[in-house]
Amino acid sequence: MIRTLVTPDKQNILIELPHNYVGKQVEVIAFVIDEANEKHTVKDNILTHFASEKVLAKDWLSTEEDLAWQNL
């Protein structure tokens, strides 16, 4: 796998690949890093919430926890 960052000064980008890539199917993805980070932040926060829910439920759904909160 090859990963590189470029800051293009025009619309065309030339990619030079290793010889062993020639004749193989290669996937090239282009995106603006700032835009990708903004979109993932909202999504990642939601995923973190759901991933944490089961772990936290083990502590929250216990007899000790019920006793601690019964007078509130």
C-alpha positions in Angstrom: 0.0 0.0 0.0 1.2 3.5 -0.8 -0.2 6.5 1.0 0.9 10.0 0.2 -0.5 13.5 0.8 -0.3 16.2 -2.0 -1.3 19.8 -2.2 -2.1 20.2 -5.9 -1.6 23.5 -7.7 -3.8 22.5 -10.6 -6.5 20.0 -11.4 -4.3 17.2 -12.7 -2.1 15.0 -10.4 0.5 12.6 -11.8 0.9 9.4 -9.8 4.0 7.2 -10.2 3.5 3.7 -9.1 6.0 0.9 -8.3 6.6 -1.5 -11.2 4.8 -4.4 -9.4 1.5 -2.3 -9.5 1.5 -2.2 -13.3 -1.3 -4.4 -14.8 -3.1 -4.6 -11.4 -6.3 -2.9 -10.4 -5.4 0.0 -8.2 -7.9 2.2 -6.2 -7.2 5.9 -6.0 -9.2 8.0 -3.6 -9.0 11.8 -3.5 -10.6 13.9 -0.7 -9.9 17.1 1.1 -8.6 16.1 4.6 -10.3 19.0 6.4 -13.7 18.0 5.0 -13.2 14.3 5.8 -12.3 15.1 9.5 -15.4 17.3 9.9 -17.8 14.6 8.7 -16.2 11.8 10.8 -16.2 13.9 14.0 -20.0 13.9 14.2 -20.3 10.2 13.1 -17.6 9.1 15.5 -19.3 10.8 18.5 -22.4 8.9 17.8 -20.6 5.6 17.4 -18.7 6.2 20.6 -22.0 6.7 22.4 -23.4 3.4 21.2 -20.1 1.5 21.8 -19.9 2.8 25.4 -23.5 2.1 26.2 -23.1 -1.7 26.8 -19.9 -1.2 28.8 -21.4 1.4 31.0 -24.6 -0.6 31.5 -22.6 -3.3 33.3 -21.9 -0.7 36.0 -25.2 1.1 35.9 -27.4 -2.0 35.9 -26.3 -3.4 39.2 -27.7 -3.9 42.6 -25.0 -1.7 44.2 -25.9 1.1 41.7 -29.6 0.8 42.5 -28.9 1.1 46.2 -26.7 4.1 45.8 -29.4 6.0 43.9 -32.5 4.9 45.7 -32.7 8.0 48.0 -32.5 10.6 45.2 
